[in-house]
Amino acid sequence: MVKEELVTAIITTVNRDTELIRAIKSIERQTYRDIEIVVVIDGVNNRIKKMLQNYKTNCILPLECFETIEKKGGNYARNFGIDQAKGKYIALLDDDDEWLPEKIEQQINLCRSFQNKSIIFCSVINKMKSNEVVLPRKNFDNSNGNIVDYLFSYRYGLKSGFIQTSTLFGSKNIFEEVPFDNELIKHQDWDWVIQASDKGISFKHIKEPLVIYHNEEQTNRVGRSGTYKFSMEWIEKNCNKIKKKYYYLFLYTVIQLAISSDNALCYEEKKTELTNIRNKVPFTEKWNVTYLYYFIKANRNLEKTRTRI
């Protein structure tokens, strides 16, 4: 039975106990109090499960823990958590991120003002080892902005639009109508936004950063697993749902950089793959700063591979 004002906060986790407790505590500090916490372990982890059982006795919010038994990835775990949710609203949180205290209160108020028919996302504090920056660099136009155009926007070589999983908030029925793709190991947030937009779901942006997006240990984030071949398959699958210029943009930004950074490839393999990708991009799409920026960046990575030979 769905409880009308209850928000279900869903955390998916694998093996991060310290970060998980930090994430849970950030939910407990929310100014909006009608929240239940659902933790979904991707697979089985007795240590995490026991830790949560102990933590539950002092947790100030209802806390439930589930295991998917078979390890199937973050998207499957999210869908599993959504199925278990008792709340009318869903808010997602990655186990290595945290919410600032007013996040849910601001999001639920904005969501209600749009008759609970929109997905609400917010800006984040991107916290890295040496510094931190607020993302996105460009605010979304809540009046008549196109969320896919926004997602693929770049300016002077830097990505302007940005939506991260830990910022997503909306009615449970939207997440049920647009489930996460269980097969995806990469581009999970981009994919969900594209599928939701394709079904006519609108998005609204809170400019204030209400999430701390922890990037101190960038190589360990689950979302960065996968290869350029998987990214290529993903963009080919979705090319009919985006403008052609965004398809080319993805090739010369994401794919090109992934190839040049792939340690499994030798210098000649990288060079060949980069040439293939660049040949796919029409000459008219190469006359911009972003293309030049990623062309140079990929070539620098390529040269580093040559020095290791």
Secondary structure, DSSP 8 states (H G I E B T S, - for coil): --EEEEEEEEEEESS-HHHHHHHHHHHHT-S---EEEEEEESS--HHHHHHHHHHHTT-SS-EEEEE-SS---HHHHHHHHHHH--EEEEEEEETT-EE-TTHHHHHHHHHHHTTT-EEEEEEEEEE-SS-EEEE-SS---TTT--HHHHHT-EETTEE-----GGG-EEEHHHHHHS---TT-SS-HHHHHHHHHHHTT-EEEEEEEEEEEEE-TTGGG-GGG-S-HHHHHHHHHHHGGGS-HHHHHHHIIIIIHHHHHH-TTS-HHHHHHHHHHHHHHS-GGGS-SHHHHHHHHHHHHHHHHHHHT-
